[in-house]
Amino acid sequence: MGAGPAGGAAAFTAARAGLTVALVDRHAFPRDKLCGGGFTGRSHQYFCEIFGTPPEPGQIETHHSVSFHAHGTDLGRIDGIPPLHLTMRRVLDTEICARALAAGAADFTGRPVARLDPEAGQVVLEDGAELTAPLVLGADGVNSMVARALFGQAFDRGRIGFGLEVEAPAAPDNAEAPVRIDFGAADWGYGWHFPKTCSSTIGVGGVLARNADMKAMMRSYLTLLGQDPDQKAKGQFLPFGDFRRVPGRGRTLLAGDAAGLVDPITGEGIAYAMKSGQLAALAAAAALREGRPETALARYRRSLRPMHRALRQARAIRLMIFARPFRGSFVAAFRRSGQLRHLYLRLLAGEIEYPEMARATLWRFPAFLWRSIRPGNRSGA
Ligand SMILES: Cc1cc2nc3c(=O)[nH]c(=O)nc-3n(C[C@H](O)[C@H](O)[C@H](O)COP(=O)(O)OP(=O)(O)OC[C@H]3O[C@@H](n4cnc5c(N)ncnc54)[C@H](O)[C@@H]3O)c2cc1C
């Protein structure tokens, strides 16, 4: 269920593996999805690995400059960075869905689900159609109906993130403008300005429980960027580091946002959605080949281990970036250390994963801690 990056990648992979696949989505495509459209090097790499070829020309724009800001301090612009791609989800998701259908998945898009029975592997659509399968994949996003059916709630309100976003008119120099990231534009979160040809995507996102008034954060950020603070922003939950340790139950698996697979520092979710969709489909294919669908979840869980480990490490590093006592030290370290900035950019580009980032940063933690708590340090203010 769900034909976004997770469901589309899963349906494509499963159909290619010879399974009979129904791709169900309540929306017909093209459809909009609230998202910055940051399509990192990791997303690009996974897309190519999963679908065999890169996105169609014109679907992504590539930038080579980024400017960082943190808690009101300009940390400077960096040019010549590893490519950072931007996309519009309306376009990208339509292509992903089309690729899944072309691979052989049956088209049930534009057909909302009325109810599902995970135990029976049954999905009933609002138009009365009934689908029954040995395995069901919930790839239906952050408000996942499948996760609610399995666990009573789609996510934990105490840990979930939330993002607000506007599509502002494109500025004439958007093609050359750097991608802008503002750490701390929301508490335990950040702001972004993604300059695209058709629009400027501007947003703030962070841990919901720490941002009682996210709308005020958004207004301040729009004002900071010289934009109309009163333009209407759209909002959506974001599973910002709140992944499900067991991504499913019985013969029902969860992938992408439905499984909470979003980077808790960068908010990146497209890459993890596609990858987890692929891994779920491979696990399903292997289990069904053996005639033991009940083993799919254990297989899938095993294959997700590296991703889970990376997201756990990201949560640890996030403390050094966002926790109030460390902020000043983080800003100073990020401004001073070319190596730290470089690591972050390589991480965004998908050239390294969090284990490497963790090895390079966590050993600095004692010194970092000392600088943060020593008398006279104003970082905790
Ligand atoms: C404000 C914001 C900005 C973001 N910016 C970025 C970014 O720049 N880069 C990045 O990598 N990630 C970003 N993300 C995260 C990213 O959008 C998600 O991680 C990603 O979309 C997850 O893909 P998915 O396939 O799991 O879910 P979705 O993309 O949400 O797809 C789920 C699909 O399921 C369908 N569906 C939902 N309910 C049902 C139902 N009951 N029945 C049938 N179908 C259903 C929906 O119509 C949808 O098509 C952002 C998120 C937010 C909120």
The ligand as a Gaussian input file, in Angstrom:
#p B3LYP/6-31G(d) Opt

LIG

0 1
 C        8.329000      19.151000       5.076000
 C        9.114000      17.936000       4.651000
 C       10.275000      18.099000       3.901000
 C       11.024000      16.984000       3.504000
 N       12.124000      17.169000       2.735000
 C       12.846000      16.093000       2.318000
 C       13.948000      16.269000       1.447000
 O       14.275000      17.385000       1.034000
 N       14.653000      15.158000       1.059000
 C       14.302000      13.913000       1.484000
 O       14.993000      12.945000       1.131000
 N       13.229000      13.722000       2.290000
 C       12.478000      14.768000       2.708000
 N       11.379000      14.581000       3.476000
 C       11.003000      13.205000       3.853000
 C       10.354000      12.495000       2.666000
 O        9.308000      13.287000       2.146000
 C        9.786000      11.138000       3.119000
 O       10.722000      10.484000       3.922000
 C        9.450000      10.254000       1.918000
 O        8.428000      10.844000       1.146000
 C        8.995000       8.871000       2.378000
 O        8.545000       8.117000       1.275000
 P        7.411000       7.011000       1.480000
 O        7.255000       6.334000       0.168000
 O        7.692000       6.218000       2.677000
 O        6.093000       7.825000       1.832000
 P        5.273000       8.959000       0.963000
 O        6.201000       9.600000       0.050000
 O        4.554000       9.712000       1.979000
 O        4.295000       8.053000       0.108000
 C        3.231000       7.385000       0.724000
 C        2.163000       7.100000      -0.319000
 O        1.121000       6.359000       0.325000
 C       -0.124000       6.847000      -0.085000
 N       -1.081000       6.567000       0.980000
 C       -1.155000       7.137000       2.190000
 N       -2.166000       6.605000       2.898000
 C       -2.738000       5.683000       2.100000
 C       -3.824000       4.799000       2.265000
 N       -4.543000       4.753000       3.390000
 N       -4.127000       3.992000       1.245000
 C       -3.415000       4.023000       0.085000
 N       -2.383000       4.836000      -0.121000
 C       -2.053000       5.656000       0.874000
 C        0.090000       8.333000      -0.322000
 O       -0.869000       8.860000      -1.228000
 C        1.515000       8.348000      -0.888000
 O        1.510000       8.312000      -2.292000
 C       10.601000      15.676000       3.885000
 C        9.427000      15.510000       4.623000
 C        8.685000      16.623000       5.008000
 C        7.401000      16.432000       5.792000

